[in-house]
Amino acid sequence: MKIGRVSHLKSGEILEGIFEDNSFYPFEESLISYFEKHHSLEGIKISKKAISITELKILTPTVPSKIVAIGLNYREHAKEFGKEVPDEPLIFFKPPSALIAHGEEILIPTFTKRVDYEGELAIVIGKTCKNVSEESAREYVLGYSCFNDVTERVIQKKDGQYSRAKGIDTFAPYGPYIATNIDPSSLEIKTLLNGRTVQHSNTKDQIFSPFFLVSFISKYITLLPGDIIPTGTPSGVGPLKDGDTVEVVIEKVGVLRNKVRSI
């Protein structure tokens, strides 16, 4: 099931529901409230009246309180940057103010020198999560989405930490929807730049699995419904420029597409 949020172009009403082919079927109740109460989406009431995608604007699938991202979580990416494979997850934050949806523009400010794409699988949390085991982590995951951890590489190197380089407005594309009931352990992941494949890997190359990450983070930070965990990027990161189109393509999850514009 592919679920997400949209706004109606005419009325402006925000809806949650299911994407199916070129149609959208709204839920008749709150997605997060239902998941928290029933621990799954089985039985959630869905409108039988379809709305054409052409009548809607796709929004970010959730409105997270925080984005808890992971660095150096693919073995080949660690090699690419000359880093040792970490013995525990490298955690950093991206602010929710950096979020944009599928189809919106990544804006490159004039003060930047090199802005890179980083295609990633994102875990979407469905209910409040604190001190959970790796074995039970699955119960707290609503599903998975595509994410682009856009990064100003020169600032990142200068600062030695990631907040400024990765927190610039529009540097967190997320969506277009959440895929539920899939196994995240072996998914093909690609990033395309103007139609050319520039990153290509599989989540089985991850150093720390999605469920381990949920458990590990929850020991330190309470994860709230709608929060997202981008799980790291494969090797092949590279620069974006004005006019580019970048796509994050993940097997069974979807395609996140954004254009790039210098400002």
Buried (B, 14 or more C-beta within 10 A) or exposed (E): BBBBBBBBEEEEEEBBBBBEEEBBBBBEEEBBEBBBEEEBBEEBEBBEEBBEBEEBBBBBBBEBBBBBBBBBBBBEBBEBEEEEEBEEBBBBBBBBEBBBBBBBEBBBEEEBEBBBBBBBBBBBBBBEBEEBEBEEBEBBBBBBBBBBBBBBBEBBEEEEEBEEBBBBBBBBBBBBBBBBEBEBEEBBBBBBBEEEEBBBBBBEBBBBBBBBBBBBBBEEBEBBBBBBBBBBBBBBBBEBEEEBBBBBBBBEBBBBBBBBBBE
